Amino acid sequence: MNRMKLKEQVWRANMDLAKHNLVILTWGNVSGCDRNEGIVAIKPSGISYDELMPDDIVILDLEGNIVEGALNPSSDTPAHLELYKSFEEISAVTHTHSEYATIFAQAGREIPCLGTTHADYFHGPVPVTRQILKKEVEEDYEVNTGRVIIERFSELNPLEMPAVLVAGHGPFTWGRTPDEAVKNSVALEKVAKMAWGTLLLNRECERIPGYLLKKHHQRRHGPDAYYGQKKRSKE
C-alpha cells in the first residue's frame, strides 16, 4: 500500500470517530499499520477533527521515528506501537474516551456479555486492565499503557476480543483495517451503554449462555461464518 492511501484510510477512520459521536474536542485517535512497509500512520496530537486533513496524518516506523509529516504524532502513539509489536494479527488501533465504555473503565469493571449484540462482536466480557502503577507512569506512561493491555491479553485472543478498557482511562479497539477498528469502537460503545442500562434494571441479570455466545460470535467470525454476503464477482 502506498503511503498516501494509508494516510487517507487513517484520516477517514479518524473522521468516522467524530461522525459516530465517539469523540469530542481532540479526545481520540486512529492509527493504521502497513506491515509490509513497517510503517504506522496516526492522527497528529491535539488537532481538531474540524481541521484535520489527510496530509496532516503522520507516518512513523515501528520504533516511533517520524518518516513523513510536519506535525507531532498523537501522544498515545507509543501505546499503539506496543500493540502492533505484540498483536501481529492487527493492522489498526482506535482509542477514544467514548462515554459509556469510559464509565466502565473508570469503574474498573469489565463489560459483561449480557446478550447476542455483544456476542456478535466480542467473544466474552470485554476485559479491563489493572491500574497502571505510579512507577510505570513516571518511567514511560504511554508505553506502559500499551504494556498493561498486553499483560491483560496474556490468555486472550486479540481477534476474538478486539477491545479492552484501560482502568481509569478509556477504551482501545483494533482490527485488520482502520475501518474495522472504528466499527469495533462503535460496537463497544453501544454494548457498554446497553450493559449499563441492563444492570440498572437488574443487577442480578444472567450472562448470556456460553453456547449462545459461541453461536453468535462464530456465525460472524468463525471458519464457517455465514453472516452477510459473499463478495460479488467482478465479472
Secondary structure, 3 states (H helix, E strand, C coil): CCHHHHHHHHHHHHHHHHHCCCCCCCCEEEEEEECCCCEEEECECCCCCCCCCHHHCEEEECCCCEEECCCCECCCHHHHHHHHHHCCCCCEEEEECCHHHHHHHHHCCCECCCCHHHHHHCCCCECECCCCCHHHHHHHHHHHHHHHHHHHCCCCCCCCCCEEEECCCEEEEEECCHHHHHHHHHHHHHHHHHHHHHHHHCCCCCCCCHHHHHHHHHHHHCCCCCCCCCCCCCC
